[in-house]
Amino acid sequence: MKSHEVLKEVIQPVGAKKVAHDLRVSSSLVYKWCEEDEEGSGARNPLDRLVALIGTTNDRRPVEWLCAKAGGTFVPNPAVDLEGYDLEFISQTQKLLDNFSQLLRTMSSSMADDGVVDGNESERIRREWDRLKGYAEAFVQACERGMYGDKDEDEDEDE
């Protein structure tokens, strides 16, 4: 989804006039934020400006701050190398489940041991969590790239 589309969906329920009033900008500017900038009629909106700021500074702290203000946290996707990726769907889902199970075992054993998660245990939990995120992200990216496409389509292309 493009930034102007996100803003249009977010602004529409409350209205451009209210948003303009609360942000102390003109209604016409808010309307322009909801138009595609490439057409010349739109205006560079706050989301595009934030992306530009991060690109210029190569620093994602503004997004981390914004996520915290919205009651969440920014979690970057792990780097994924799909070179040599196992395209066996069942194999990948089993690896994903195995990694999730390992994370749960690590968490459970940390608490069962003495009811406390110490520094070493939290580091081990972090490693397992990061590994799980990596497997999950690789799987999702493989799906998005069509690597688990329809077998019949693949066979038809070979003919």
N, C-alpha and C positions, 0 to 999 in steps of 0.2 A: 504494500500500500504506500502511496506517495504521501509526503508530508501535508500537502494541501487537502488531500482526501481525509486524512486523520483529523485535521483541524475542522474540516467541514462537518464531520460526524460528531465531533466533540462539542462544537459551538452550536449546532442546529437545535438541540433540545432546550438550551437556555436562551438562545437568541444572540445575534451579533451586537445588538444595542446594549444589552446587559454586559456582555464581555467587554465591549468598548468602554462603557462607563467604569466598570471595575478596574480595567487596566489603564484607564486615563489616556486612551487613544481614540481616534475617530472611528465611527462605524464603517466608513468607507475603507479604512485600512484593514479592519477585521474582515470585511467582505473580500478584499483583495488577497488576504492570506489564504482564503479558501479557494482561490483560483490558481490554475497552473501557471507558474512563473515564466515558463518558456514561451508562452503565448504573448508575453509582453504586457498583458493586462493585470497579471497578478503582482504581488509585492513579495519580496523575500521575507518569509515568515520566520517566527522565532525558532521553529524546529530546524529549518535549513540553516539559520544563523548558528545554532548550537553545533550542528554537524560541521560547519565551516570553522568554528572556534576550535573544536577538537582536532580537526585536520591541520589547522595552522599551528597549534601548540603541541600536537602529538601527546596530549594529556587528557585522560578521560575523567579527571576529578570533577569537572562540572556535571557530568552524567551521574557519577556516584553520589554527588551532593543532591542532585535532583531526585534520584531514586530514594535517597534517605528522606527527603522532604515529603515524598509521596508514600512513605511508610514501608518502603522495601529496600532492596539492595541490588546493586548491579553485579551480575555474574557473567563474565565474558565466556564465550564459547571457547573450549580448548582447541588448540591447533590440531587439525586432523589431516593425516596423510593417507589417502585412499589408494596409494600405489601398493599393489599386491594384496588389496583388501579381499578377504574371503567373501565371495558372492553367494555363498550358500545361506539362504534366508534362515533356515532352522538353526544352523550352526551359530549365526550371529545372535539370534534371539536367546539361544541357550547361554552364550557367553555373557550377554547382558544380564540375564537372570542370575547366573553364577556370580557375577560381580556384585549385584545387589545383595545376594545372599551373604557374600563375604563381608560386605559392609555391615549388614545386620548382625552377623556373628561377632564382628569386631566390637560393635557398640554394646551388644549384650554381654560379652565377656568382660568388657571394661567395667560395667556396672555390677555384674554378678560377683566379680572378684572381691571388692571391698565397698561397693556402693558409691565409689568416687571415681571420676574420670580425671586422671592426673595428666600432666603435660605430655609424657611419652604416649599415653593412650590417645590423647586428643590428636597428636601428630599422626598416629597410625590411622585414626578415623579419617582425618583429612586426606591422607594418601589414598585410602580406599574410596572415599567420596570422589576425589579427582579422577581416579581411574574409572569409576563408574560413569562420570560425566563424559570422559573421553570416549568410552565405548558407545554410550548412548548418542553422542554427537556424531560419531563416525557412521553409525547406523542410520540416523536421520538424514545426514548428508547423502549417503548412498541412495536412500529412498528418493530424496529430492532430485538427484541426478538421473533418476530412472534406471538405476543399476539392478533393480528387481523388477524390470519391465515384464510385460506379458510375453511368455515363452512362445506363444503362437505367432506374435508379431515378429519376434526375432527369427523364427524359422521361415516366415514368409519373405523376409528381407534377403535371406540366403539363397532363395530360389531364383 
